[in-house]
Amino acid sequence: MRQLTVRNIDDFVYRRLCERARANGQSLASEVRAILDQAVLRDRADIARRAAAMRTRLAGRYRGDVTADIRKDRGR
């Protein structure tokens, strides 16, 4: 696993992270890892949701040969 060092964290933010960790019965490092994991997973879920919506919108629109169209377009 990789390590990450974060410098210049605001005192208020640091205290709130410590409070959150204590409230959840975790170490500060575990709490920060959980927050980062949640942020990334939420982001991935949003991307997957948007991709699914785009696939739905584009379904059935184009069924041609993309390579042939590119070659044809190069001839212009």
C-alpha positions as CSV (number, residue, x, y, z in Angstrom):
1,M,0.0,0.0,0.0
2,R,1.0,3.6,-0.6
3,Q,1.6,6.3,2.0
4,L,0.4,9.8,1.9
5,T,1.6,12.8,3.9
6,V,-0.6,15.8,4.1
7,R,0.9,19.0,5.4
8,N,-0.6,22.4,6.5
9,I,-3.9,21.0,7.8
10,D,-6.0,23.7,9.5
11,D,-6.1,23.2,13.2
12,F,-9.9,23.2,13.2
13,V,-10.0,20.5,10.5
14,Y,-7.5,18.4,12.4
15,R,-9.5,18.7,15.7
16,R,-12.7,17.7,13.9
17,L,-11.0,14.7,12.3
18,C,-9.7,13.6,15.7
19,E,-13.2,14.0,17.2
20,R,-14.7,12.0,14.3
21,A,-12.2,9.2,14.8
22,R,-12.8,9.1,18.5
23,A,-16.6,9.0,18.0
24,N,-16.3,6.2,15.5
25,G,-13.8,4.3,17.7
26,Q,-11.0,4.4,15.2
27,S,-7.5,5.8,15.0
28,L,-7.1,9.1,13.2
29,A,-5.3,7.3,10.3
30,S,-8.2,4.8,10.0
31,E,-10.8,7.6,10.0
32,V,-8.9,9.6,7.3
33,R,-8.6,6.4,5.1
34,A,-12.3,5.8,5.5
35,I,-13.1,9.3,4.5
36,L,-10.9,9.1,1.4
37,D,-12.3,5.7,0.4
38,Q,-15.8,7.0,0.7
39,A,-15.0,10.1,-1.4
40,V,-13.4,8.0,-4.2
41,L,-16.1,5.3,-4.2
42,R,-18.9,8.0,-4.4
43,D,-17.0,9.6,-7.3
44,R,-16.8,6.2,-9.1
45,A,-20.5,5.5,-8.5
46,D,-21.3,8.9,-10.0
47,I,-19.2,8.3,-13.1
48,A,-20.8,4.8,-13.5
49,R,-24.3,6.4,-13.2
50,R,-23.5,9.1,-15.7
51,A,-22.0,6.5,-18.2
52,A,-25.1,4.4,-17.9
53,A,-27.3,7.4,-18.6
54,M,-25.3,8.3,-21.7
55,R,-25.4,4.7,-23.0
56,T,-29.2,4.8,-22.6
57,R,-29.5,8.1,-24.4
58,L,-27.3,6.9,-27.3
59,A,-28.7,3.4,-27.6
60,G,-29.7,2.5,-31.1
61,R,-28.3,5.8,-32.7
62,Y,-25.4,4.4,-34.7
63,R,-24.7,1.0,-36.0
64,G,-22.3,1.7,-38.8
65,D,-18.7,0.9,-39.3
66,V,-16.7,3.6,-37.5
67,T,-13.5,2.8,-39.2
68,A,-15.0,3.2,-42.7
69,D,-16.5,6.5,-41.6
70,I,-13.1,7.8,-40.4
71,R,-11.4,6.8,-43.6
72,K,-14.2,8.4,-45.6
73,D,-13.9,11.6,-43.6
74,R,-10.1,11.8,-44.2
75,G,-10.8,12.0,-47.9
76,R,-12.5,15.4,-47.6
